[in-house]
């Protein structure tokens, strides 16, 4: 394999790895924010899980998984 192909292969690997870490960071940040938001309306049990998929059309599908054991009364100020 010539040097340019090796460089291209390494670059592709780095870019794919960066993309994975970016999604992981975004997911973790969203999980905390969504748990806090849901906490205003219900008693969230356990952690909130978020999965972000890229559809064939290029759009993102965001799936949020959370469990709650009680709905809270609205907090009106």
ROSE-4610 file (N, C-alpha, C; in Angstrom, 1 decimal, always signed):
// ROSE-4610
residu = [X/X/X/X/X/X/X/X/X/X/X/X/X/X/X/X/X/X/X/X/X/X/X/X/X/X/X/X/X/X/X/X/X/X/X/X/X/X/X/X/X/X/X/X/X/X/X/X/X/X/X/X/X/X/X/X/X/X/X/X/X/X/X/X/X/X/X/X/X/X/X/X/X/X/X/X/X/X/X/X/X/X/X/X/X/X/X/X/X/X/X/X/X/X/X/X/X/X/X/X/X/X/X/X/X/X/X/X/X/X/X/X/X/X/X/X/X/X/X/X/X/X/X/X/X/X/X/X/X/X/X/X/X/X/X/X/X/X/X/X/X/X/X/X/X/X/X/X/X/X/X/X/X/X/X/X/X/X/X/X/X/X/X/X/X/X/X/X/X/X/X/X/X/X/X/X/X/X/X/X/X/X/X/X/X/X/X/X/X/X/X/X/X/X/X/X/X/X/X/X/X/X/X/X/X/X/X/X/X/X/X/X/X/X/X/X/X/X/X/X/X/X/X/X/X/X/X/X/X/X/X]
num = [1/1/1/2/2/2/3/3/3/4/4/4/5/5/5/6/6/6/7/7/7/8/8/8/9/9/9/10/10/10/11/11/11/12/12/12/13/13/13/14/14/14/15/15/15/16/16/16/17/17/17/18/18/18/19/19/19/20/20/20/21/21/21/22/22/22/23/23/23/24/24/24/25/25/25/26/26/26/27/27/27/28/28/28/29/29/29/30/30/30/31/31/31/32/32/32/33/33/33/34/34/34/35/35/35/36/36/36/37/37/37/38/38/38/39/39/39/40/40/40/41/41/41/42/42/42/43/43/43/44/44/44/45/45/45/46/46/46/47/47/47/48/48/48/49/49/49/50/50/50/51/51/51/52/52/52/53/53/53/54/54/54/55/55/55/56/56/56/57/57/57/58/58/58/59/59/59/60/60/60/61/61/61/62/62/62/63/63/63/64/64/64/65/65/65/66/66/66/67/67/67/68/68/68/69/69/69/70/70/70/71/71/71/72/72/72/73/73/73/74/74/74/75/75/75/76/76/76/77/77/77]
x = [+0.9/+0.0/+0.9/+0.6/+1.5/+1.1/+2.0/+1.9/+0.7/+0.2/-1.0/-2.2/-2.3/-3.4/-3.4/-2.2/-2.1/-2.6/-2.1/-2.5/-4.0/-4.6/-6.1/-6.8/-6.3/-6.9/-6.9/-5.7/-5.6/-6.5/-6.6/-7.4/-8.9/-9.3/-10.7/-11.0/-10.0/-10.2/-10.3/-9.5/-9.5/-10.9/-11.3/-12.6/-13.8/-13.8/-14.9/-14.9/-13.7/-13.6/-14.0/-13.7/-14.1/-15.6/-16.2/-17.7/-18.3/-17.8/-18.3/-18.3/-17.1/-17.0/-17.9/-18.1/-19.0/-20.4/-20.9/-22.2/-22.3/-21.3/-21.3/-21.4/-20.6/-20.7/-22.0/-22.6/-23.9/-25.0/-24.9/-25.9/-25.8/-24.6/-24.5/-25.0/-24.7/-25.2/-26.8/-27.3/-28.8/-29.4/-28.8/-29.4/-29.6/-28.6/-28.7/-29.8/-29.8/-30.8/-32.2/-32.4/-33.7/-34.2/-33.3/-33.7/-34.2/-33.5/-33.8/-35.2/-35.4/-36.7/-37.8/-37.7/-38.7/-39.0/-38.0/-38.1/-39.1/-39.3/-40.3/-41.7/-41.9/-43.3/-43.5/-42.5/-42.7/-41.5/-41.7/-40.6/-39.8/-38.7/-37.9/-37.2/-37.3/-36.7/-35.5/-34.3/-33.1/-32.6/-31.8/-31.2/-32.1/-31.8/-32.4/-31.4/-31.9/-31.0/-31.4/-30.5/-30.7/-29.9/-30.6/-29.9/-30.2/-29.1/-29.2/-28.8/-29.7/-29.4/-29.5/-28.7/-28.8/-29.5/-30.6/-31.4/-30.8/-31.3/-30.8/-31.0/-32.0/-32.3/-31.3/-30.5/-29.6/-30.1/-31.4/-32.0/-31.6/-31.8/-31.4/-32.7/-32.7/-33.8/-33.3/-34.0/-33.6/-34.6/-34.1/-35.0/-34.6/-35.6/-35.4/-36.1/-35.4/-35.9/-35.8/-37.0/-37.0/-38.1/-38.0/-39.0/-39.4/-40.7/-41.2/-42.2/-42.2/-43.2/-44.3/-44.3/-45.3/-45.3/-46.5/-46.6/-46.8/-46.0/-46.1/-47.1/-47.7/-48.6/-47.8/-48.4/-47.7/-47.2/-46.0/-45.4/-45.6/-46.7/-47.1/-46.6/-46.0/-45.4/-46.4]
y = [-1.2/+0.0/+1.2/+2.2/+3.4/+4.3/+5.3/+6.2/+7.0/+7.5/+8.3/+7.5/+6.3/+5.4/+5.2/+5.0/+4.8/+6.1/+7.2/+8.5/+8.7/+8.4/+8.5/+7.6/+6.4/+5.4/+5.9/+6.4/+6.9/+8.1/+9.0/+10.2/+9.8/+8.8/+8.4/+7.8/+7.0/+6.4/+7.5/+8.5/+9.7/+10.4/+10.7/+11.4/+10.6/+9.3/+8.5/+8.4/+8.4/+8.3/+9.6/+10.8/+12.1/+12.2/+11.7/+11.7/+10.9/+9.7/+8.9/+9.6/+10.2/+10.9/+12.2/+12.9/+14.0/+13.6/+12.5/+12.0/+11.6/+10.9/+10.5/+11.7/+12.7/+14.0/+14.6/+14.7/+15.3/+14.5/+13.2/+12.3/+12.5/+12.5/+12.7/+14.1/+15.1/+16.4/+16.5/+15.9/+15.9/+15.0/+13.9/+13.1/+13.8/+14.6/+15.4/+16.5/+17.2/+18.2/+17.7/+16.5/+16.0/+15.4/+14.8/+14.3/+15.5/+16.6/+17.7/+18.3/+18.4/+18.9/+18.0/+16.7/+15.7/+15.8/+16.0/+16.1/+17.2/+18.2/+19.2/+18.7/+17.6/+17.1/+15.8/+15.0/+13.7/+13.3/+12.2/+11.7/+10.6/+11.0/+10.1/+9.1/+7.8/+6.7/+6.3/+6.3/+5.9/+6.9/+6.4/+7.3/+7.5/+8.6/+8.8/+8.4/+7.7/+7.2/+7.9/+8.3/+8.9/+8.2/+7.9/+7.3/+8.2/+8.6/+9.4/+8.6/+8.4/+7.7/+8.6/+8.4/+9.1/+8.3/+8.8/+8.2/+8.3/+7.4/+7.4/+8.8/+9.5/+10.8/+11.9/+11.6/+12.5/+13.2/+12.9/+13.5/+12.7/+13.3/+12.6/+12.1/+10.9/+10.4/+10.3/+11.0/+11.0/+10.2/+9.1/+8.3/+8.5/+8.8/+9.1/+8.0/+7.4/+6.4/+6.9/+6.9/+7.3/+6.6/+6.4/+5.8/+6.8/+6.8/+7.6/+6.9/+7.1/+6.4/+7.3/+8.6/+9.5/+10.8/+11.3/+12.6/+13.7/+14.7/+15.8/+16.8/+17.5/+18.6/+19.7/+20.5/+21.6/+22.6/+23.0/+24.0/+25.4/+26.0/+27.4/+28.4/+29.4/+30.5/+31.7]
z = [+0.0/+0.0/+0.0/-0.9/-0.9/+0.2/+0.4/+1.6/+1.6/+0.4/+0.4/+0.8/+0.4/+0.8/+2.3/+2.9/+4.3/+5.1/+4.6/+5.2/+5.1/+3.9/+3.8/+4.7/+4.9/+5.8/+7.2/+7.6/+9.0/+9.2/+8.2/+8.4/+8.5/+7.7/+7.8/+9.2/+9.7/+11.0/+12.1/+12.0/+13.0/+12.9/+11.7/+11.5/+12.0/+11.7/+12.2/+13.8/+14.3/+15.8/+16.4/+15.8/+16.3/+16.2/+15.2/+15.0/+16.1/+16.4/+17.5/+18.8/+19.2/+20.4/+20.5/+19.4/+19.3/+19.7/+19.1/+19.4/+20.9/+21.4/+22.8/+23.7/+23.4/+24.2/+24.1/+22.9/+22.8/+23.5/+23.4/+24.1/+25.6/+26.1/+27.6/+28.0/+27.3/+27.7/+27.6/+26.5/+26.4/+27.5/+27.9/+28.9/+30.2/+30.6/+31.8/+31.7/+30.6/+30.4/+30.3/+29.6/+29.5/+30.8/+31.6/+32.9/+33.8/+33.8/+34.6/+34.1/+32.8/+32.3/+32.6/+32.4/+32.8/+34.3/+35.1/+36.6/+37.0/+36.2/+36.5/+36.4/+35.6/+35.3/+35.9/+36.3/+36.8/+37.6/+38.4/+39.2/+38.3/+37.8/+36.9/+37.8/+37.4/+38.1/+37.2/+37.8/+37.0/+36.1/+35.1/+34.2/+32.9/+32.2/+30.9/+29.9/+28.8/+27.8/+26.5/+25.7/+24.4/+23.3/+22.2/+21.1/+19.9/+19.2/+18.0/+16.8/+15.8/+14.6/+13.4/+12.4/+11.2/+10.2/+9.6/+8.7/+7.3/+6.4/+5.0/+4.3/+4.8/+4.2/+4.7/+5.7/+6.3/+7.5/+7.9/+9.1/+10.3/+11.5/+12.7/+13.4/+13.9/+14.7/+16.1/+17.0/+18.4/+19.2/+19.9/+20.7/+22.2/+23.0/+24.4/+25.2/+26.1/+27.0/+28.4/+29.1/+30.5/+31.2/+32.5/+33.3/+34.4/+34.7/+35.8/+36.6/+37.9/+38.8/+39.3/+38.9/+39.4/+38.5/+38.2/+37.6/+38.6/+38.6/+39.5/+39.2/+40.2/+40.0/+39.3/+38.4/+37.8/+38.8/+38.6/+39.5/+39.0/+39.4/+38.9/+39.9/+39.4/+40.2/+40.3]
